[in-house]
Amino acid sequence: MKVGLLGGCFNPVHNGHLRLALETGERLGLDRVELVPAAVPPHKSGDGMLPFGLRAELCEAAIAGVEMLRVNRLEGEREGPSYTVDTLRALTAQRLEDEFTFILGSEDLFVLPDWHQGVLIPGLVNLAVAGRRDGGLEAVRLFVEQTWAGAESLDDASWRLPQGRRLSFIPAGRLDISASDIRQRWIDGQSVRGLVPEAVERLMDEHGDEVRTVWES
C-alpha cells in the first residue's frame, strides 16, 4: 500500500492540513494519507499545547467520513521527543508491505539537514514537498541540485535521490490558515467556521474549559 505521512502538532488540526493531505494523495496516487500528531514536539515548548490524546481526537473528528485519511497515534506510544527519523524508522520496520511518502513543506525541506538525523530521512521514505505555485518549484529544484549531486530528474517536478527514494514537488493550495490564528480567534470568542471542520469546532467547544486553560497559558 502507498501511504502518505503528514506529521505536525495539529494544535489544532485545520482545513489547510486536510487539503494538503488530500491533494498530495491525489497527485501521487497514494492509497491513503495518515495524520501523525507529535506527542512531544522536540523544538516546541509544551506551553499552549493541548494534550496528545485530545489533539489526536480532534484529528479523528476532522477526518471522519474521508476515506483516504487516517490518524496514526504511534508517537503517543513512544517515550521521549517525537523525532521524525525515529517515527519513520519504526513505521518502516513494522509495516514492510507499505511504501511511505513523508509530506513536508518546502521551508522544512530546506532545513532538513539540520533536523535530528535529518540526512537519514531520504533513505527511509519518499518525500513529497509542498511549495508555492509561484517560484516554489525552482527553489526546490535548486536545493535538490545543491544537496544531492547525484539526483536524477524524472520529470519537471520529481527526482530520484541517490538514496534510491523519490522526491516530488506538490504545488500547494491557497488556503492560508494558521493554527496560532485559530487558537487566538477561539480564545477571543470569534468564529473559526471555515478554518476547521465543524466536528473539530464542536469538539473544541465540548472541551472548552481544558482548551481555554491550555491555550491561555
TANOR-V725893 format. One record per run of one state. SS is the DSSP state (a for helix, b for strand, c for the rest). FROM is the first residue (numbers start at 1). TO is the last residue. Records with the same first field share a line. If there is no record, write none. Layout:
BEGIN
SS=FROM-TO ; FROM-TO
END
This chain:
BEGIN
c=1-1 ; 9-14 ; 29-31 ; 38-51 ; 64-68 ; 72-73 ; 78-83 ; 95-98 ; 110-111 ; 115-117 ; 124-125 ; 132-135 ; 148-151 ; 156-157 ; 161-165 ; 172-178 ; 188-192 ; 194-195 ; 197-197 ; 207-207 ; 216-217
b=2-8 ; 32-37 ; 69-71 ; 99-105 ; 126-131 ; 152-155 ; 158-160 ; 166-171 ; 193-193 ; 196-196
a=15-28 ; 52-63 ; 74-77 ; 84-94 ; 106-109 ; 112-114 ; 118-123 ; 136-147 ; 179-187 ; 198-206 ; 208-215
END
